[in-house]
Amino acid sequence: MRSIGIVMETPEERKARLAQALRVNLRRRKAQAREQADGTVPPATPPESTD
C-alpha cells in the first residue's frame, strides 16, 4: 500500500498561504475592474443555474 504523503501545515503556514491567495485574488479583481471600466472586456455573467 502506498502512502499519500500528505503533510499538515501549521496555522502560521495556513495563514500565510491564505493571505497570499487573497492578495493575488485582489490584484486579479482590480485588473478585471480596470478592464471593464475601459470597456475592453464585457462583464462576466454568472453561470446559469440548473435548479
MARLUM-766978 format. One record per residue (C-alpha): residue number from 1; x, y, z. Coordinates in steps of 0.5 Angstrom, whole numbers. Layout:
N
{site NUM; {X; Y; Z}}
...
# end
This chain:
51
{site 1; {0; 0; 0}}
{site 2; {3; 7; -2}}
{site 3; {3; 13; 3}}
{site 4; {0; 19; 0}}
{site 5; {5; 24; 4}}
{site 6; {0; 29; 6}}
{site 7; {4; 34; 11}}
{site 8; {-1; 38; 15}}
{site 9; {1; 45; 15}}
{site 10; {2; 50; 21}}
{site 11; {-3; 55; 23}}
{site 12; {2; 60; 21}}
{site 13; {3; 57; 14}}
{site 14; {-4; 57; 13}}
{site 15; {-5; 64; 15}}
{site 16; {1; 66; 10}}
{site 17; {-2; 62; 5}}
{site 18; {-9; 65; 5}}
{site 19; {-6; 72; 6}}
{site 20; {-2; 71; -1}}
{site 21; {-8; 68; -4}}
{site 22; {-12; 74; -2}}
{site 23; {-7; 79; -5}}
{site 24; {-7; 75; -11}}
{site 25; {-14; 75; -12}}
{site 26; {-15; 82; -10}}
{site 27; {-10; 84; -16}}
{site 28; {-14; 80; -21}}
{site 29; {-20; 83; -19}}
{site 30; {-17; 90; -19}}
{site 31; {-15; 89; -26}}
{site 32; {-21; 86; -28}}
{site 33; {-25; 92; -26}}
{site 34; {-20; 97; -29}}
{site 35; {-21; 93; -36}}
{site 36; {-29; 93; -35}}
{site 37; {-28; 101; -34}}
{site 38; {-24; 101; -40}}
{site 39; {-29; 97; -44}}
{site 40; {-24; 92; -46}}
{site 41; {-28; 86; -43}}
{site 42; {-35; 85; -42}}
{site 43; {-37; 84; -35}}
{site 44; {-37; 77; -33}}
{site 45; {-44; 73; -33}}
{site 46; {-45; 68; -27}}
{site 47; {-47; 61; -30}}
{site 48; {-54; 59; -31}}
{site 49; {-57; 55; -25}}
{site 50; {-60; 48; -27}}
{site 51; {-64; 48; -21}}
# end
